[in-house]
Amino acid sequence: MKIGVIKETRQNEKRVAITPKIAKDFINKGFKILVEKDAGLASAYDDTSYEDAGAKVVSKDEIFNDSDVIVKINPLEDNEIEKLKSRQVVISMVYHRLQPELVKKIASKGVSLFSMDAIPRISRAQNMDVLSSQSNLAGYKAVILGADHMTKIFPLMMTAAGTITPVKVLIYGVGVAGLQAIATAKRLGAVVEATDVRPETKEQAESLGAKFISVEADTEDISEGGYAKEQSEEFLQKQKEAVNKSLFDADLVVTTALVQGAKAPVLIKEDQIKQMKRGAVIVDMAVEKGGNVELSEPDKIVEKYGVSIIGKTNLPSTLATNASELYAKNLYNFITFMADKDQFHFDLEEEITKNTLLVKDGEVLIS
């Protein structure tokens, strides 16, 4: 089979779906790799590095004409969907619950569509989980971004002129991104607190040195497939009250809370921001999905009440080389699980296939 790697066209997107090293791994398995010209340039991979790995660098039209499989990170754009040919296989992140019309549009071309963001969070699929691999990097970068906009240093520092106390960092959400944010802030010398609706995350947060702020839930049904479920207004009010003291004391706040297939919950409201320290910084990692912070705006820094609110979308792209390496490895593990060099094996009863295969030969399987 020929796998075609499309250059990302989304604004500020620097990642690429397959790196030269993974291209070589695919070729060693018997696949052929076609790469769009300059597809990896923004990730520090030039065309020569792909050719040295055995891949062929071609135009976008040649990829759509000759490939059996089209791979990308972001969903296909309309002009790319128009180029699809019947019975091709498309693999990318799709976010199908938020974009059902996109799935129908791709299905109309008679292709099969896999969504990498729908990988189930089960142990045997961990090495394919792109949301985890990308969130890990994003959690690290969120803390670095916050540090860059603070007027303080993170660690305790004792000098002849006096002692500088460590900053206080508060993390909302103890998933993959939150855990990495905790670890990064601790390594930089901060005092870290964290909160999450899922009580099972307490031990994980504490193992990294954070103090966990518990919120008593009115139901045990608070997580699903590794993600927090949408919570009631009553619960969110309880969380607000439990966390407020730490929020008002924090120098840096990082919010990571997402609900699968739904808008991100608003965890910090304007009335709370008014009571925060002057000079405090908030990094809203959920801004692309509606935001955890009431005043955050995508790709803007909002200055309000003496607080800087950073709403940076697509944080993994700011670490494009590493992010591409991890995504490419996830993709390699996924494709070699689903297919051999000659064909895909569509086992519709198998859990990974059942979760990720949205369209089979033009038929929509998942709504």
N, C-alpha and C positions, 0 to 999 in steps of 0.2 A: 504493500500500500504506500501511496505517496501522501505525506503529511505536509500541508502548506501552512507556513507561519506568516500571519498578516501583521503589518505594521499598525500599531495602535494609533487611532486618530482622535481620541478624546483629548480635550484641552488639558495641558499640564501632565499628560500621561507619559512617563519615561520608561516604563517596563516593557519587556518583551516576553512572549509566552514560552519560547524555547531558547535556551542559551547554546553556544557552540559545544560545550561539554555534553549536554544532554542530547544535542543533535547527533553527536558521535555515538552516544549510547544507543539511540534509536537505530542508527545505521548498522551498528554491530549486531542488532537484533533482526536485521533484514529489511527494515523500513527504508524508504527514500525520503529525504527532507528537502523541501523547497522553501526558501526564505525570501520574503519581499525585500527589495533593495533598501538598505539603511534601516531595517526593522529594529536592529539591536543597538544602533548608534547612540541613542540617548542613555542606554544602560552600560555604555563603555564596551560594547561588542561591535567591532566593525565587520564589514562584509568579508574581508580576508580571513578573519578568524572562523567564520562559518565555512568558507571554502576549504580552509585547512582541515576542518573537521570532516569534510566529505559532503557537505550540503551544497545545493545549487542555488545561487542567488539569481532571482528572476523578477519580473514585473508583477504587480498585483493581478493584472488580467491573466497572466500565465498561471498563477496560483489557482485562480478560480476555474480556469479551463482544464487544468491537468491534475489537480489534487483530488484524492479520495476523501481526505479528512482536512478540514479547515480549523485551525486552532487560533485562539485569541484570548486575551485577558478580559476585556470589556465586551459587552454585547455587540453584535453586528449593527452597523449603521444602515440606514435605508438603502443607500447607494451600493452597499456591499451585499445586502439581501438580494437585490436585483440581479446580481452576478451569479447567484447560486445555481447549481445544476441538480436535477433530480437524482436521488440516491446518494448524494454526498452526505458526509457526517460532519456536523459542526459541534465544536466543544469550546465553551467559554463560560464565564460567569454570566448569568442571565437575570437573576432576581425575579423569577417568574411570578411570584405572588404579587409583586408590585407592578409587573408589566405583562399582564395576560395578553394584551393586544399584540405585543412584540412576538410572543410565542406563536400566535395564530398566523402572523405575517410570514414568519420563517417557515411554518408548517406548509403554507400555501405553495412553497417551492418544491415540495415532495422530498424533503431531506429528513435526516434524523438529527435530533438536537439533544446534547447532554449539557447539563448545567453544573459547573464545578462548585458553585456556592451551595449546592444541595447535597453535598456529600454527607451521609449520616455520621453522627459522632459516635462511632463504635470502634472498638479497639483495632479491628483488622483494616479499618479505613483511615487510621491516623496518618499514615504516610501519604495520603491523597488529599488531606484536609487543607485546602488553600485558605479558608477563612482563618484557621488557626495560625498557619505559617505567616500570613500577611499581618494578622493582628498582633502577633508577637513583635514584629518590627515596629508596628505603629505605636505600641505601648512604650517602647524605648524612645522613639522619636518624639512622642508627646511630652515626655519629661524634659528632654533636651531642648525642645522648642520653648517650653515654659521657662526653663532656666535662662535661656537667651533673652527673655523679655522681663526678667525679674531685676530688681535693683539690689538684690542680696546674693551672697554665695550660699551654697548648700551646707557645707560642713562646719562643725565647731572649729574655731581658729583662735589660738591663744597667742597674742602678740604683746610687744612691749607697750603698745599704745592702749591695750585693753583686750578683752575677750569678746569674740563674735559668737553669738549663740547659733546653733543650727536652725535651719528653716523648718517649718511645719508643712507637711504635704498631706493632702486628703485625696483618696482615690475612691470614686464611685464606680462600683462594678468590679468584681473579682473573677473575671473570666481570663482568657489568655492575655488580652491587652492589659487588663488591670494588674495581673500578676507580674507581667514584665515591667509595668510602670512602677510597681512597688519595689521590685528588685533594683531597678535603675536608680530610683530616688534614694534607696538605702545605700547603694554603692557610692553615691555622691555625698553621703553623710547626713541626710535629712532624718527628721523624726517623722515617721509615716503612720497614718491611720487609714483604714479602709472600711467600706460598708458594701453590703450586697443583700438582696432579698433572699438569697439562697443560703440557709444556715450551714450547709455542707462546705461552703467556701471559707468558713472561719479558720479551720485548721490550716488550709493552704496559705491564707494571708499571714497567719501568725508564724508559719514555718519560714517565711521570708523576712520576719522581723517587724511586721506591722501590727499595730493594735487594731482589733476588729470591733467595730461598732455594731452591735446586734439590734435588730428590729424584730419584734414579735409579730409573726404573721397570723392572720385570722383563718388561714387555710394551709394545709400541707401541700396542696397542688400548686407549687410556685415555680416549677421549672419543667421544661419539655425539650428533649433532644439536646441537652447541654446548654440551653438558653433559658433566661428568665422569661416567665410568662407575663403578660400584661397584668398590672395590679390595679386594685380598686383605688378610688380617690381616698378612702378612709386609710388604706394601708400607706399610700404615698404621704399622707399627712403625718402618720406615725413616724415614718422614716425621716421626714423633714424635722420633726421635733427632736428626734434622737440625735440627729447629725448636726443640728444648728450650732451648738457650742463649738464643735471642732471646725465647722465651716467658717465661723466668724473669727476664729484664731488662725486659720490657715494662710500661709504665704502663697502656696500653689495648690490648685485644685485641678484634678484631671477626671473628666467624666467619660465613661466608656460604655454606658448601659444601652443595649439594643434588645429589641424584641423581634424574633424571627418573623418576617413577613408583615410587619406592622411599623407604624411610626414610632420613633424613639420616645420614651417617656420623658416628660419635663420634670427634672429633679431639683433644679435651682431656679427660683422665681425672682422677679425684680425686687420684691420686698426684702428678700434675703441678701441680695447683692448690695443693697443700700447699707446693710449692717456689717459688711465685710471690711477687713483692714484696707486702708488706703495703700496702694502699691501692690495689692494682691493680684495674682494672675490666675485665670481659669482657662484651661484648654478643653474645649468641647469636641471630643472625638466622634460624637454621634451627629454632628451638624449636618452631614449629608443626608441623614434619615430623619430630619426634622429638628434634631438638637435636644440635648438634655438640659440646656440652659436657655431660659426665656429670651434673653437679649442677643444670643449668638447669631451670626450671619455667616453663610458659606464664604470661605476664603477672604474673610475680613477680620481686622482687629477692632473690636468695639470698645471704646473707652467710656465707661459710665460709672459715676459715683466713686471715682478714684481707682476703679478695678479695670484691668485689661482682660477682655474676653476674646480668646483666639478661637476662631472657627475654621480650622484647616481641613479641607477635604483631601481624600486620597493620600494619607500620610505614607503608606508603603512606597508610593512613587518617588518620594523624596529620598528614598534609599534604594534606588532602582536596580543597582547591580545585585545586591543581596536579595532583594524582593524577587527579581527575575530568576535568580538561582533556585530559590525555594519553590516558586510557582512551577518552574520547569520540571523540577524533580517530582513535585506532586502530580503533575500532568503525565510524566513518564510512568509513574507507578499506576496511575489510573488507566492509561491506554494499554499498558502491557498486561493489566488485569482483565481488561475488557476484550482484548483482541490479540491476534498473532499478526505476523507480517502480511498475511493474506486477507484476513477478514475480521469483522467484529462478531462476537458471539452474544447475541441478545437474549440473555436468560432473564425473562421478565419476572421470575419468581425470586431471583437473587436480590438481597436487600439493597446493595449499592446501586445495582442497575435500576431497580424499582424506584429509588429515590431520585436518581439523576437523569434518567431518560425521559425527557419531556415530550418528545415527538419521535415516532418511528415511521419512516417512509411517508411523511406527510400527515400521519394520524396523531392528533394531540392525545397524549396518555394521561397527563397531569394537568388539572385546572388550577 
